[in-house]
Amino acid sequence: MKVPYKVLLPNWLIQMYKVDPEGFKTEVVKFVRTGRPEYKVLRVEGRYALCERRGHL
């Protein structure tokens, strides 16, 4: 099994979850794609987005 890459999410994004959980998901994907376009978000655990690298074995 592959070990996922961890991307630390900023405070402003974590706080957004309390206000708009659906919008939070979209913003996490945008945030990760901005800094790491090769990453695909699998899920969020705590303050981290767990990702896999696209096109990578």
NUGU-719577 format. One record per atom (N, C-alpha, C): atom name; x, y, z; residue in three letters. Coordinates in steps of 0.05 Angstrom, whole numbers, plus 5000, padded with zeros to 4 digits. Example, Ala and Ser with C-alpha at 12.3 -4.5 7.8 and 13.67 -1.06 7.14 Angstrom:
# NUGU-719577
r atomo: N, xx: 5264, yy: 4886, zz: 5156, residuo: ALA
r atomo: CA, xx: 5246, yy: 4910, zz: 5156, residuo: ALA
r atomo: C, xx: 5264, yy: 4934, zz: 5156, residuo: ALA
r atomo: N, xx: 5257, yy: 4955, zz: 5142, residuo: SER
r atomo: CA, xx: 5273, yy: 4979, zz: 5143, residuo: SER
r atomo: C, xx: 5258, yy: 5001, zz: 5157, residuo: SER
# end
This chain:
# NUGU-719577
r atomo: N, xx: 5017, yy: 4976, zz: 5000, residuo: MET
r atomo: CA, xx: 5000, yy: 5000, zz: 5000, residuo: MET
r atomo: C, xx: 5018, yy: 5025, zz: 5000, residuo: MET
r atomo: N, xx: 5009, yy: 5045, zz: 4984, residuo: LYS
r atomo: CA, xx: 5024, yy: 5070, zz: 4983, residuo: LYS
r atomo: C, xx: 5019, yy: 5087, zz: 5008, residuo: LYS
r atomo: N, xx: 5040, yy: 5100, zz: 5017, residuo: VAL
r atomo: CA, xx: 5037, yy: 5119, zz: 5039, residuo: VAL
r atomo: C, xx: 5030, yy: 5146, zz: 5027, residuo: VAL
r atomo: N, xx: 5008, yy: 5159, zz: 5036, residuo: PRO
r atomo: CA, xx: 5000, yy: 5184, zz: 5024, residuo: PRO
r atomo: C, xx: 5019, yy: 5207, zz: 5032, residuo: PRO
r atomo: N, xx: 5020, yy: 5227, zz: 5014, residuo: TYR
r atomo: CA, xx: 5035, yy: 5251, zz: 5020, residuo: TYR
r atomo: C, xx: 5017, yy: 5268, zz: 5038, residuo: TYR
r atomo: N, xx: 5029, yy: 5283, zz: 5057, residuo: LYS
r atomo: CA, xx: 5014, yy: 5300, zz: 5075, residuo: LYS
r atomo: C, xx: 5019, yy: 5329, zz: 5068, residuo: LYS
r atomo: N, xx: 4998, yy: 5345, zz: 5066, residuo: VAL
r atomo: CA, xx: 5000, yy: 5373, zz: 5061, residuo: VAL
r atomo: C, xx: 4987, yy: 5387, zz: 5085, residuo: VAL
r atomo: N, xx: 5002, yy: 5403, zz: 5099, residuo: LEU
r atomo: CA, xx: 4992, yy: 5418, zz: 5123, residuo: LEU
r atomo: C, xx: 4974, yy: 5440, zz: 5113, residuo: LEU
r atomo: N, xx: 4950, yy: 5441, zz: 5124, residuo: LEU
r atomo: CA, xx: 4930, yy: 5461, zz: 5116, residuo: LEU
r atomo: C, xx: 4933, yy: 5486, zz: 5135, residuo: LEU
r atomo: N, xx: 4930, yy: 5510, zz: 5124, residuo: PRO
r atomo: CA, xx: 4933, yy: 5534, zz: 5140, residuo: PRO
r atomo: C, xx: 4908, yy: 5538, zz: 5158, residuo: PRO
r atomo: N, xx: 4912, yy: 5554, zz: 5179, residuo: ASN
r atomo: CA, xx: 4891, yy: 5560, zz: 5198, residuo: ASN
r atomo: C, xx: 4865, yy: 5570, zz: 5185, residuo: ASN
r atomo: N, xx: 4868, yy: 5589, zz: 5166, residuo: TRP
r atomo: CA, xx: 4844, yy: 5601, zz: 5154, residuo: TRP
r atomo: C, xx: 4827, yy: 5580, zz: 5140, residuo: TRP
r atomo: N, xx: 4840, yy: 5560, zz: 5129, residuo: LEU
r atomo: CA, xx: 4825, yy: 5539, zz: 5116, residuo: LEU
r atomo: C, xx: 4812, yy: 5520, zz: 5136, residuo: LEU
r atomo: N, xx: 4825, yy: 5514, zz: 5158, residuo: ILE
r atomo: CA, xx: 4813, yy: 5497, zz: 5179, residuo: ILE
r atomo: C, xx: 4789, yy: 5511, zz: 5191, residuo: ILE
r atomo: N, xx: 4791, yy: 5537, zz: 5195, residuo: GLN
r atomo: CA, xx: 4768, yy: 5552, zz: 5206, residuo: GLN
r atomo: C, xx: 4745, yy: 5553, zz: 5187, residuo: GLN
r atomo: N, xx: 4750, yy: 5552, zz: 5162, residuo: MET
r atomo: CA, xx: 4728, yy: 5552, zz: 5142, residuo: MET
r atomo: C, xx: 4710, yy: 5528, zz: 5145, residuo: MET
r atomo: N, xx: 4720, yy: 5506, zz: 5154, residuo: TYR
r atomo: CA, xx: 4704, yy: 5482, zz: 5157, residuo: TYR
r atomo: C, xx: 4680, yy: 5486, zz: 5175, residuo: TYR
r atomo: N, xx: 4684, yy: 5502, zz: 5197, residuo: LYS
r atomo: CA, xx: 4663, yy: 5507, zz: 5216, residuo: LYS
r atomo: C, xx: 4640, yy: 5524, zz: 5203, residuo: LYS
r atomo: N, xx: 4647, yy: 5541, zz: 5184, residuo: VAL
r atomo: CA, xx: 4628, yy: 5559, zz: 5171, residuo: VAL
r atomo: C, xx: 4614, yy: 5545, zz: 5147, residuo: VAL
r atomo: N, xx: 4630, yy: 5532, zz: 5131, residuo: ASP
r atomo: CA, xx: 4619, yy: 5521, zz: 5105, residuo: ASP
r atomo: C, xx: 4633, yy: 5494, zz: 5099, residuo: ASP
r atomo: N, xx: 4623, yy: 5472, zz: 5110, residuo: PRO
r atomo: CA, xx: 4637, yy: 5446, zz: 5105, residuo: PRO
r atomo: C, xx: 4638, yy: 5438, zz: 5075, residuo: PRO
r atomo: N, xx: 4618, yy: 5444, zz: 5060, residuo: GLU
r atomo: CA, xx: 4619, yy: 5437, zz: 5031, residuo: GLU
r atomo: C, xx: 4639, yy: 5454, zz: 5016, residuo: GLU
r atomo: N, xx: 4639, yy: 5480, zz: 5022, residuo: GLY
r atomo: CA, xx: 4659, yy: 5498, zz: 5010, residuo: GLY
r atomo: C, xx: 4687, yy: 5491, zz: 5018, residuo: GLY
r atomo: N, xx: 4690, yy: 5480, zz: 5042, residuo: PHE
r atomo: CA, xx: 4716, yy: 5472, zz: 5052, residuo: PHE
r atomo: C, xx: 4729, yy: 5452, zz: 5034, residuo: PHE
r atomo: N, xx: 4714, yy: 5432, zz: 5025, residuo: LYS
r atomo: CA, xx: 4725, yy: 5411, zz: 5008, residuo: LYS
r atomo: C, xx: 4736, yy: 5423, zz: 4982, residuo: LYS
r atomo: N, xx: 4721, yy: 5441, zz: 4970, residuo: THR
r atomo: CA, xx: 4729, yy: 5454, zz: 4946, residuo: THR
r atomo: C, xx: 4755, yy: 5470, zz: 4950, residuo: THR
r atomo: N, xx: 4755, yy: 5485, zz: 4972, residuo: GLU
r atomo: CA, xx: 4779, yy: 5502, zz: 4978, residuo: GLU
r atomo: C, xx: 4804, yy: 5486, zz: 4984, residuo: GLU
r atomo: N, xx: 4801, yy: 5463, zz: 4996, residuo: VAL
r atomo: CA, xx: 4824, yy: 5445, zz: 5002, residuo: VAL
r atomo: C, xx: 4836, yy: 5436, zz: 4975, residuo: VAL
r atomo: N, xx: 4819, yy: 5427, zz: 4957, residuo: VAL
r atomo: CA, xx: 4829, yy: 5418, zz: 4931, residuo: VAL
r atomo: C, xx: 4843, yy: 5441, zz: 4916, residuo: VAL
r atomo: N, xx: 4831, yy: 5465, zz: 4917, residuo: LYS
r atomo: CA, xx: 4843, yy: 5489, zz: 4904, residuo: LYS
r atomo: C, xx: 4870, yy: 5495, zz: 4916, residuo: LYS
r atomo: N, xx: 4871, yy: 5494, zz: 4943, residuo: PHE
r atomo: CA, xx: 4896, yy: 5501, zz: 4958, residuo: PHE
r atomo: C, xx: 4918, yy: 5481, zz: 4950, residuo: PHE
r atomo: N, xx: 4912, yy: 5455, zz: 4950, residuo: VAL
r atomo: CA, xx: 4932, yy: 5435, zz: 4944, residuo: VAL
r atomo: C, xx: 4941, yy: 5437, zz: 4915, residuo: VAL
r atomo: N, xx: 4922, yy: 5441, zz: 4897, residuo: ARG
r atomo: CA, xx: 4930, yy: 5443, zz: 4868, residuo: ARG
r atomo: C, xx: 4947, yy: 5468, zz: 4862, residuo: ARG
r atomo: N, xx: 4943, yy: 5489, zz: 4878, residuo: THR
r atomo: CA, xx: 4959, yy: 5513, zz: 4874, residuo: THR
r atomo: C, xx: 4989, yy: 5508, zz: 4879, residuo: THR
r atomo: N, xx: 4994, yy: 5495, zz: 4902, residuo: GLY
r atomo: CA, xx: 5022, yy: 5490, zz: 4909, residuo: GLY
r atomo: C, xx: 5033, yy: 5464, zz: 4899, residuo: GLY
r atomo: N, xx: 5016, yy: 5444, zz: 4895, residuo: ARG
r atomo: CA, xx: 5025, yy: 5418, zz: 4886, residuo: ARG
r atomo: C, xx: 5006, yy: 5407, zz: 4864, residuo: ARG
r atomo: N, xx: 5008, yy: 5417, zz: 4840, residuo: PRO
r atomo: CA, xx: 4989, yy: 5409, zz: 4819, residuo: PRO
r atomo: C, xx: 4990, yy: 5379, zz: 4813, residuo: PRO
r atomo: N, xx: 5011, yy: 5366, zz: 4820, residuo: GLU
r atomo: CA, xx: 5013, yy: 5337, zz: 4815, residuo: GLU
r atomo: C, xx: 5000, yy: 5320, zz: 4836, residuo: GLU
r atomo: N, xx: 4990, yy: 5332, zz: 4857, residuo: TYR
r atomo: CA, xx: 4977, yy: 5317, zz: 4879, residuo: TYR
r atomo: C, xx: 4946, yy: 5316, zz: 4876, residuo: TYR
r atomo: N, xx: 4935, yy: 5294, zz: 4884, residuo: LYS
r atomo: CA, xx: 4906, yy: 5290, zz: 4884, residuo: LYS
r atomo: C, xx: 4898, yy: 5286, zz: 4913, residuo: LYS
r atomo: N, xx: 4878, yy: 5302, zz: 4923, residuo: VAL
r atomo: CA, xx: 4870, yy: 5299, zz: 4951, residuo: VAL
r atomo: C, xx: 4853, yy: 5274, zz: 4954, residuo: VAL
r atomo: N, xx: 4860, yy: 5258, zz: 4973, residuo: LEU
r atomo: CA, xx: 4845, yy: 5233, zz: 4980, residuo: LEU
r atomo: C, xx: 4825, yy: 5239, zz: 5002, residuo: LEU
r atomo: N, xx: 4835, yy: 5252, zz: 5024, residuo: ARG
r atomo: CA, xx: 4818, yy: 5258, zz: 5047, residuo: ARG
r atomo: C, xx: 4833, yy: 5278, zz: 5064, residuo: ARG
r atomo: N, xx: 4818, yy: 5288, zz: 5084, residuo: VAL
r atomo: CA, xx: 4830, yy: 5307, zz: 5103, residuo: VAL
r atomo: C, xx: 4829, yy: 5293, zz: 5131, residuo: VAL
r atomo: N, xx: 4852, yy: 5293, zz: 5144, residuo: GLU
r atomo: CA, xx: 4853, yy: 5283, zz: 5172, residuo: GLU
r atomo: C, xx: 4866, yy: 5304, zz: 5189, residuo: GLU
r atomo: N, xx: 4850, yy: 5314, zz: 5207, residuo: GLY
r atomo: CA, xx: 4861, yy: 5335, zz: 5225, residuo: GLY
r atomo: C, xx: 4868, yy: 5360, zz: 5209, residuo: GLY
r atomo: N, xx: 4893, yy: 5368, zz: 5211, residuo: ARG
r atomo: CA, xx: 4903, yy: 5392, zz: 5198, residuo: ARG
r atomo: C, xx: 4917, yy: 5385, zz: 5171, residuo: ARG
r atomo: N, xx: 4916, yy: 5360, zz: 5162, residuo: TYR
r atomo: CA, xx: 4930, yy: 5351, zz: 5139, residuo: TYR
r atomo: C, xx: 4911, yy: 5341, zz: 5117, residuo: TYR
r atomo: N, xx: 4918, yy: 5349, zz: 5092, residuo: ALA
r atomo: CA, xx: 4905, yy: 5337, zz: 5069, residuo: ALA
r atomo: C, xx: 4923, yy: 5313, zz: 5061, residuo: ALA
r atomo: N, xx: 4912, yy: 5290, zz: 5060, residuo: LEU
r atomo: CA, xx: 4927, yy: 5266, zz: 5051, residuo: LEU
r atomo: C, xx: 4923, yy: 5263, zz: 5021, residuo: LEU
r atomo: N, xx: 4945, yy: 5261, zz: 5007, residuo: CYS
r atomo: CA, xx: 4945, yy: 5262, zz: 4978, residuo: CYS
r atomo: C, xx: 4961, yy: 5239, zz: 4966, residuo: CYS
r atomo: N, xx: 4955, yy: 5235, zz: 4940, residuo: GLU
r atomo: CA, xx: 4972, yy: 5217, zz: 4925, residuo: GLU
r atomo: C, xx: 4982, yy: 5232, zz: 4901, residuo: GLU
r atomo: N, xx: 5004, yy: 5223, zz: 4891, residuo: ARG
r atomo: CA, xx: 5016, yy: 5236, zz: 4868, residuo: ARG
r atomo: C, xx: 5004, yy: 5225, zz: 4842, residuo: ARG
r atomo: N, xx: 4995, yy: 5241, zz: 4825, residuo: ARG
r atomo: CA, xx: 4982, yy: 5232, zz: 4800, residuo: ARG
r atomo: C, xx: 5004, yy: 5222, zz: 4781, residuo: ARG
r atomo: N, xx: 4997, yy: 5200, zz: 4767, residuo: GLY
r atomo: CA, xx: 5014, yy: 5189, zz: 4747, residuo: GLY
r atomo: C, xx: 5040, yy: 5178, zz: 4758, residuo: GLY
r atomo: N, xx: 5040, yy: 5172, zz: 4784, residuo: HIS
r atomo: CA, xx: 5064, yy: 5162, zz: 4797, residuo: HIS
r atomo: C, xx: 5059, yy: 5135, zz: 4810, residuo: HIS
r atomo: N, xx: 5076, yy: 5115, zz: 4806, residuo: LEU
r atomo: CA, xx: 5072, yy: 5089, zz: 4818, residuo: LEU
r atomo: C, xx: 5083, yy: 5087, zz: 4845, residuo: LEU
# end
